[in-house]
Amino acid sequence: MEHHLKSWPCFFEALWNGDKNFEVRVNDRDYKVGDILKLEEWDPKTEKYSGRVVIRRITYMTTLEELPTKPLLKGYVIMSLAKDIDGA
């Protein structure tokens, strides 16, 4: 499955330059390990896409609900991302 997502400039830049290799998102798309994220830089101030795109594969997922302490941010997932995309 491929998911097309908006990514705000402050978060997108870290993906673009390789400093960030994860995403925290509401799991409203039933993300799965192996899915592809197509992240498009979106500027909320101008309400326009910049044209820059990062494509990553989900390699690991966890929810904050799985923590042994009380649940935090119910409905969110943390996804580890890899650059090695075959055919993308």
GROMACS elastic network, one bead per residue, 0.5 to 0.9 nm:
[ bonds ]
;  ai    aj funct       b0    kb
    1    31     6  0.84662   500
    1    32     6  0.83470   500
    1    34     6  0.79700   500
    1    35     6  0.50234   500
    1    36     6  0.62430   500
    1    37     6  0.86631   500
    2    35     6  0.58828   500
    2    37     6  0.58949   500
    2    38     6  0.70110   500
    3    29     6  0.80463   500
    3    31     6  0.84435   500
    3    35     6  0.75518   500
    3    36     6  0.61660   500
    3    38     6  0.59294   500
    3    39     6  0.81987   500
    4    36     6  0.86473   500
    4    37     6  0.62208   500
    4    39     6  0.61121   500
    4    40     6  0.74257   500
    5    37     6  0.70655   500
    5    38     6  0.60917   500
    5    40     6  0.61387   500
    5    41     6  0.86959   500
    6    12     6  0.89918   500
    6    38     6  0.85493   500
    6    39     6  0.58061   500
    6    40     6  0.50939   500
    6    41     6  0.60485   500
    6    42     6  0.55713   500
    6    43     6  0.89062   500
    6    49     6  0.83695   500
    7    10     6  0.83201   500
    7    11     6  0.64338   500
    7    12     6  0.54823   500
    7    39     6  0.58859   500
    7    40     6  0.56592   500
    7    42     6  0.55058   500
    7    43     6  0.81510   500
    8    11     6  0.56064   500
    8    12     6  0.58279   500
    8    13     6  0.85163   500
    8    40     6  0.83780   500
    8    41     6  0.57810   500
    8    42     6  0.51225   500
    8    43     6  0.58153   500
    8    44     6  0.70154   500
    9    13     6  0.58272   500
    9    14     6  0.86694   500
    9    41     6  0.59409   500
    9    42     6  0.65215   500
    9    43     6  0.62525   500
    9    44     6  0.87221   500
   10    13     6  0.57540   500
   10    14     6  0.71264   500
   11    14     6  0.56156   500
   11    15     6  0.67939   500
   11    16     6  0.88977   500
   11    20     6  0.82345   500
   11    41     6  0.87500   500
   12    15     6  0.51602   500
   12    16     6  0.60417   500
   12    17     6  0.87023   500
   12    20     6  0.87709   500
   12    39     6  0.77516   500
   12    40     6  0.78496   500
   12    41     6  0.59481   500
   12    42     6  0.85187   500
   12    52     6  0.89339   500
   12    53     6  0.87439   500
   12    54     6  0.81173   500
   13    17     6  0.61250   500
   13    18     6  0.84271   500
   13    19     6  0.84953   500
   13    20     6  0.86624   500
   13    41     6  0.83872   500
   14    17     6  0.53879   500
   14    18     6  0.60492   500
   14    19     6  0.50061   500
   14    20     6  0.50902   500
   14    21     6  0.84005   500
   15    18     6  0.51575   500
   15    19     6  0.61158   500
   15    21     6  0.64741   500
   15    22     6  0.82272   500
   15    54     6  0.72918   500
   16    19     6  0.78293   500
   16    20     6  0.81482   500
   16    52     6  0.86168   500
   16    53     6  0.82624   500
   16    54     6  0.65539   500
   17    20     6  0.78699   500
   18    21     6  0.69513   500
   20    23     6  0.82844   500
   20    81     6  0.87987   500
   21    56     6  0.87999   500
   21    79     6  0.85364   500
   21    80     6  0.60654   500
   21    81     6  0.51632   500
   21    82     6  0.69112   500
   21    83     6  0.85308   500
   22    58     6  0.85815   500
   22    78     6  0.69211   500
   22    79     6  0.53412   500
   22    81     6  0.52414   500
   22    82     6  0.85832   500
   23    77     6  0.80612   500
   23    78     6  0.57848   500
   23    79     6  0.51973   500
   23    80     6  0.67616   500
   23    81     6  0.74834   500
   24    27     6  0.89829   500
   24    76     6  0.67747   500
   24    77     6  0.56656   500
   24    79     6  0.63795   500
   25    28     6  0.82996   500
   25    75     6  0.85174   500
   25    76     6  0.54121   500
   25    77     6  0.55674   500
   25    78     6  0.67263   500
   25    79     6  0.81295   500
   26    29     6  0.81361   500
   26    73     6  0.88649   500
   26    74     6  0.85501   500
   26    75     6  0.56770   500
   26    77     6  0.62449   500
   27    30     6  0.57582   500
   27    31     6  0.64806   500
   27    75     6  0.58342   500
   27    76     6  0.54051   500
   27    77     6  0.59264   500
   28    31     6  0.79276   500
   28    75     6  0.79098   500
   28    76     6  0.85282   500
   31    34     6  0.88574   500
   31    35     6  0.67594   500
   31    58     6  0.84129   500
   31    61     6  0.85674   500
   31    77     6  0.85871   500
   31    79     6  0.88138   500
   32    35     6  0.56064   500
   32    58     6  0.71781   500
   32    59     6  0.87795   500
   32    60     6  0.84580   500
   32    61     6  0.75754   500
   33    36     6  0.87418   500
   33    57     6  0.78343   500
   33    58     6  0.50223   500
   33    59     6  0.53500   500
   33    60     6  0.57794   500
   33    61     6  0.66658   500
   33    79     6  0.83477   500
   34    57     6  0.59212   500
   34    58     6  0.51980   500
   34    59     6  0.61090   500
   34    60     6  0.84272   500
   35    56     6  0.85739   500
   35    57     6  0.57775   500
   35    58     6  0.55650   500
   35    59     6  0.83625   500
   36    55     6  0.69341   500
   36    56     6  0.57159   500
   36    58     6  0.63067   500
   36    85     6  0.81918   500
   36    88     6  0.86864   500
   37    54     6  0.80270   500
   37    55     6  0.56679   500
   37    56     6  0.52472   500
   37    57     6  0.61309   500
   37    58     6  0.73557   500
   37    81     6  0.86447   500
   38    53     6  0.68002   500
   38    54     6  0.59505   500
   38    56     6  0.66561   500
   38    57     6  0.88763   500
   39    52     6  0.85550   500
   39    53     6  0.56424   500
   39    54     6  0.51753   500
   39    55     6  0.61634   500
   39    56     6  0.80126   500
   40    49     6  0.69257   500
   40    50     6  0.78075   500
   40    51     6  0.71174   500
   40    52     6  0.60666   500
   40    54     6  0.65693   500
   40    55     6  0.87090   500
   41    48     6  0.86245   500
   41    49     6  0.57085   500
   41    50     6  0.57176   500
   41    51     6  0.68531   500
   41    52     6  0.57201   500
   41    53     6  0.63695   500
   41    54     6  0.83430   500
   42    45     6  0.89440   500
   42    46     6  0.85605   500
   42    47     6  0.69057   500
   42    48     6  0.58220   500
   42    50     6  0.62893   500
   42    51     6  0.85369   500
   42    52     6  0.88645   500
   43    46     6  0.56194   500
   43    47     6  0.54630   500
   43    48     6  0.56005   500
   43    49     6  0.62683   500
   43    50     6  0.72727   500
   44    48     6  0.71737   500
   44    49     6  0.89808   500
   45    48     6  0.81154   500
   46    49     6  0.85806   500
   48    51     6  0.89479   500
   49    52     6  0.77281   500
   50    53     6  0.85792   500
   54    83     6  0.89087   500
   55    82     6  0.89285   500
   55    83     6  0.72590   500
   55    85     6  0.75092   500
   55    88     6  0.73550   500
   56    81     6  0.57167   500
   56    82     6  0.55294   500
   56    83     6  0.52923   500
   56    84     6  0.74052   500
   56    85     6  0.65840   500
   56    88     6  0.88921   500
   57    80     6  0.83074   500
   57    81     6  0.54264   500
   57    82     6  0.52597   500
   57    83     6  0.67598   500
   57    84     6  0.73575   500
   57    85     6  0.63796   500
   58    61     6  0.74304   500
   58    79     6  0.61572   500
   58    80     6  0.57790   500
   58    82     6  0.65404   500
   59    79     6  0.72870   500
   59    80     6  0.55146   500
   59    81     6  0.56419   500
   59    82     6  0.64438   500
   60    78     6  0.82399   500
   60    79     6  0.56942   500
   60    80     6  0.50248   500
   60    81     6  0.73952   500
   61    77     6  0.66518   500
   61    78     6  0.56130   500
   61    80     6  0.63238   500
   62    65     6  0.83979   500
   62    66     6  0.72915   500
   62    76     6  0.88382   500
   62    77     6  0.56838   500
   62    78     6  0.54037   500
   62    79     6  0.67448   500
   62    80     6  0.89294   500
   63    66     6  0.56593   500
   63    67     6  0.78477   500
   63    72     6  0.89999   500
   63    73     6  0.87826   500
   63    74     6  0.80675   500
   63    75     6  0.75745   500
   63    76     6  0.61185   500
   63    78     6  0.61113   500
   63    79     6  0.88329   500
   64    67     6  0.57198   500
   64    71     6  0.62250   500
   64    72     6  0.56796   500
   64    73     6  0.65643   500
   64    74     6  0.69636   500
   64    75     6  0.81916   500
   64    76     6  0.67824   500
   64    77     6  0.66604   500
   64    78     6  0.76337   500
   65    68     6  0.82600   500
   65    69     6  0.86347   500
   65    70     6  0.76085   500
   65    72     6  0.62197   500
   65    73     6  0.75587   500
   65    74     6  0.62123   500
   65    75     6  0.78966   500
   65    76     6  0.82868   500
   65    77     6  0.88125   500
   66    69     6  0.84261   500
   66    70     6  0.89815   500
   66    71     6  0.72586   500
   67    70     6  0.70542   500
   67    71     6  0.65484   500
   67    72     6  0.82596   500
   68    71     6  0.80450   500
   69    72     6  0.86042   500
   71    74     6  0.65254   500
   72    75     6  0.89396   500
   72    76     6  0.86541   500
   73    76     6  0.59049   500
   73    77     6  0.88562   500
   74    77     6  0.87138   500
   82    85     6  0.75240   500
   85    88     6  0.55868   500
